[in-house]
């Protein structure tokens, strides 16, 4: 089976609703992480599309986002048919998104395979990623099966869910495939260390592959209320109808992991050592960026005296540093963040503080 | 002799030509330190004037600055007669300034006493300062005498000149007066430590008192070339004439300390424990400002998480800090400085670097 034919019924479902508070002040409610140009010249969302466009044609790619981002994203992606970009009228996490996406794709193509892709990650080895997707699609072609790309852990991360591998299933299209024994929630540090050391656990990065029909059956079985809402939307004309706008907020707010993945058993993992990174903080952007001879990363003009290992982001201002080290400095038109690299995962706390202060203008 | 009568012939000569690179990016060539509002609601220059206005009427106060600052200063001081604010056509340090000031004042009032005041210092005890000036003026009324306010050293500062006290002369208007044995240049640290420990040395902060006629005689004797230029300017109509603009650049660039003070012997010091500070760096502004419970000083809006002992200056932006300590952060429309408090005396080096880079727009 050639790659082309594997992907004939594949539909990209790009999840682009994230609010991305961790890159404040550059990220805002209307300009979240997936729209930021943190690496190279493309936003993470554009990079996500560029990564799958060699294998999935644009008219088979759907983007789901929050309604307030719809116009921005349509402008950013002029080559994607605008009626394949959906703005959800309320944030309900991933399960409702994927349920309505499955309904839309199954209606269009009863053989349709969903390739679920978060829009705010980077993958250093895109060609390998595409070959692994081909294997995953082949596994998922069989009705009833779900597949997850299992990302090779590089550290005992406590912010991710893990996949516990079961029996090896052999090779598909040259790639190892395992049965998945269980999905786990975010572990404590000691547990995460055991997971990584064991070699039996992979990270769940939210990259799933299944037939739309399979997912709809799983919703019918494990989330009948949600399945009922999906049917109501379908009967009223689908996700482009006014009914969709009215009914969508009625969905429970729940992730696909909780709603479905932790409940099903006919599920497989394709281990993927693809240089995946979810780019969770400014410190990660620093690590992944080109550092100068002093270990500084600078986006914008300026100079540093006796300063090492800093991340300096200033689109407009001339930034001078003297004697500082291991800091993150991010400047926008209305705000300035100065934070140690070590504490950059706490930027979200600052955003919560802004919410408490009612500074919606800065969110 | 009442204070009023002591000051009858006193003329304030405020030196406001400094370029103030140490407060970059807030200070600029056209907006130097003396024009900054670092404390309270007034600039250092306005505070300098407010300090002497109870004893010297506005029409007896002269301000000497650089020509490019003339309009800014006239706008800042609308109540001072604008023809008492002079813009020097070239920067020639303090000796030429005081020579032409002496000529102007002697012409206006043959008994005129000059009270020379740098414009970029703070004095915590202004009432005591004025009483000490009264004593200094009484000493200086005698022809031939020069007087300096000797500032009580609080640390072995290597950036100032020191005054070595000679014989005690007794009290004048209730204040101690000493003969000055010598003026010294900026000492090395070990020397400065000896000076401070000895109790025989005071700081020279550039606050001088003498009759204009006395200073002119001293120029005639020790700097005859400069005295000749002063006479030429006087013959052509004084410092308001076109000739002034043409001749002033011909002056040697030299401080009053080198040109005159280190050469004369009829010189007296009035020790002054007046809470004097020359505000030499952002670290000093931090020390002198009101700190919040975390030891942070903030000018502008924002909040800090787990951040201590920082100086945050942002007139326009919302500044958030996380986990930082002992930093200086200063933001303007076009530039941003992030510097450790410890290294804030090196801001001048950054300005030199900007000069080398040809970034006149940022100077």
Interface residues (C-beta under 8 A of the other chain):
Chain A: X24 X25 X302 X303 X305 X306 X314 X316 X317 X318 X319 X320 X321 X322 X323 X324 X327 X329 X331 X334 X335 X336 X337 X338 X339 X340 X342 X343 X344 X346 X347 X349 X350 X353 X354 X357 X359 X362
Chain B: X24 X25 X302 X303 X305 X306 X314 X316 X317 X318 X319 X320 X321 X322 X323 X324 X327 X329 X331 X334 X335 X336 X337 X338 X339 X340 X342 X343 X344 X346 X347 X349 X350 X353 X354 X357 X359 X362
